[in-house]
Amino acid sequence: MTTDPVRPKIVLVGGAHLDRVARSGVSFVPRASNPGRSRESVGGAAFNAARALARFGAQTHLVSARGGDGIGIAVESALESEGIGDGSLTWLDRRSASYTAILDETGELRAAIADMEIYDLLSPRSFRRSHLRDKLASADAWILDANLPDVSLAHFAGAASGRPVFGIAVSPVKVLRFRACLPALSALFLSRTEAASLLGLSKDTPLPDLAEGLFSAGLRRAAITDGPNPALILDGSARHLQSTPQISSIRDVTGAGDTLAAGAAFELLHGADFVSAVRVGMAASSFHIEAELPVDSLLRCRLRAASLPPATPLA
């Protein structure tokens, strides 16, 4: 039960940094110079999810780490413009984090570099500051991304005290940081590749086997996406396949999974069952892919979710 069923208080902890995205304007050729366009904007898993939640009407507060540089100033400005509370910690002598992605002509990710050493400074001790303790204690839910060190993820998992805690995988490498706290998560949002990495299995492992592996590892709820292919929803002992929304055009897939997590978490806090919540999250994600920004109308997301074929239960 939230303190405000209309505007739940959600604290997000993790990445808020500069995204540099370059997209090829021709058929992508590896190991070659490809003409195209590039853009810069503030992103990061926690920031992307916080932005979507704020536009849905949630009261959001983000805790991250930044340096004393131009990127840090840009992040601070972006949080203010989106109406997101800023609980970030600043190290003036450090470089802020950044993410550089290369997309092919269809908008699919071909390569990326994550320069995010500053997030390693977000140790459990960092969150003992009084202003952060108060925000965390009054929140209806926490959303954590795997930019945090594993010890900090474990710290939050152990301190939840019955509060919903949602996880965002971030990448096949960083998702490993969730291994020790899977049973404490209310839900984990990840891709097929990230699920396989978490379990130490091949990326070609069938989705039902990945879901079974996650369940055996103690996770009770997960949404496992697979690009344009149907997603698999793990909901306790139940498994469901859910087809993805029709995408009119792919502008950018960066941050789509974070938007899915935001939409699903928002619906869960409003009493939706997990399958229905994930369907709304998938609809929000599809709008993000089409427009490069999260949709600001929850009604549109719910209507698109309602138009999807029913989820298919698996034996």
HUNORCOR-V257437 format. One line per field, one symbol per residue. burial: 1 if it has 9 or more other C-alpha atoms within 8 Angstrom, else 0. A space follows every 50 residues. Layout:
burial: ???
This chain:
burial: 00001001111111111111111111010000010100000111111111 11111101111111111110111111011101011111001001111111 11111011100100010111011100100001101100111111111111 01111010010001111111010111110011011111111101111110 00001010011011100011111111000111111000111111100001 11101111111111111110010110111111111111111101100100 110110010010000
